[in-house]
Amino acid sequence: IDIYYANEYDNSLEKIDKIILYNNNWENIDDVYYYKGLNYYSLEDREKALDSFNNVIGNFQESNYYKSSEDYINIINNIENNNETD
């Protein structure tokens, strides 16, 4: 998480992928998927960001990041819709 806030998105994604690989049953894994989405969103990779946020929505309904993930999904969809009409 600190790496994300330091704007080291690629480095953060590497660490996130390792956490998911080795600790997928960790009780806070929803946090990891949420921050994965934030990293991809910051890198303007909206497709991968959507995948991560949808993972939170689909698998972690009790997550503290559920609502925020929904918000990011809506933002990304609005961006995509605006790009289609331009």
N, C-alpha and C positions, 0 to 999 in steps of 0.2 A: 504494500500500500504506500509506503514511503517513497518507493521508486516511482510510482504513478505520479505522486504529487511533485516529484522532482522533474517531471516531464521527460522521463527516460522510458518512453512507451515500449520500445522494442525490447529493452532489458527487462522491463516489468512483465511483458508477455512471455518471455522465456521462463522466468521464475514462476509465473502463474501456471504455465503448462506443466512444469515439474510438480507443482503442488497438486494439480488435478491428477496427474499420472500416479503419484505415490500416496496421495491422501484423499482419494475420491470419496471416502466414507467419513471424512472429517465433519464434525457437527457444524462448522462454519463454512462449508464448501460453497454455499450460496453467495457468500461475500466474495469469494474468489471469482465466480462466474460473473457477478455484477461488475467487479473491477476489470475483468477481461473485456466486458462490453464497453466500459468507459475508455479503456485503452484504445480499442478499435475505433470507437467514436472519435476520439482525439486525433487518431491517424486518418480520419475520414474514410475508413473502410466500413461503410454503413451495413453491408451485407453480413459481415462477421460480427459487427456490433449487434445487429438484430438477432443473430443466432444465439449470442450469449444472453441477451436480455430475455429472449423467448425461453431459454433454458431456465432462467430464474422463475418466470411466470408459470411454465409448465410443470416444474418439478419442486418448487419451493413456495407453495402458497402462503406459508406462515412467515416467510422471510421479511426482515426489516426493509429489504430492498425491493419488495414486490411492487409497491406503488411507484417508486422511482423508475423501476424497469419499465413499467407500463408507460410512464411519462416519456421516457427516451424512445420507446417504440413508436409512440404517437408523433414525436418530433421528427424521427427519421422518416416515417411514412409521409408526413407533411412535406418534408424536403423532397422526397422522391416524387410526390404528386405535383409539387410546384415545378420541378425540373421537367416533368412530362408535358406541362402546359406552356412552358417557355419556348 
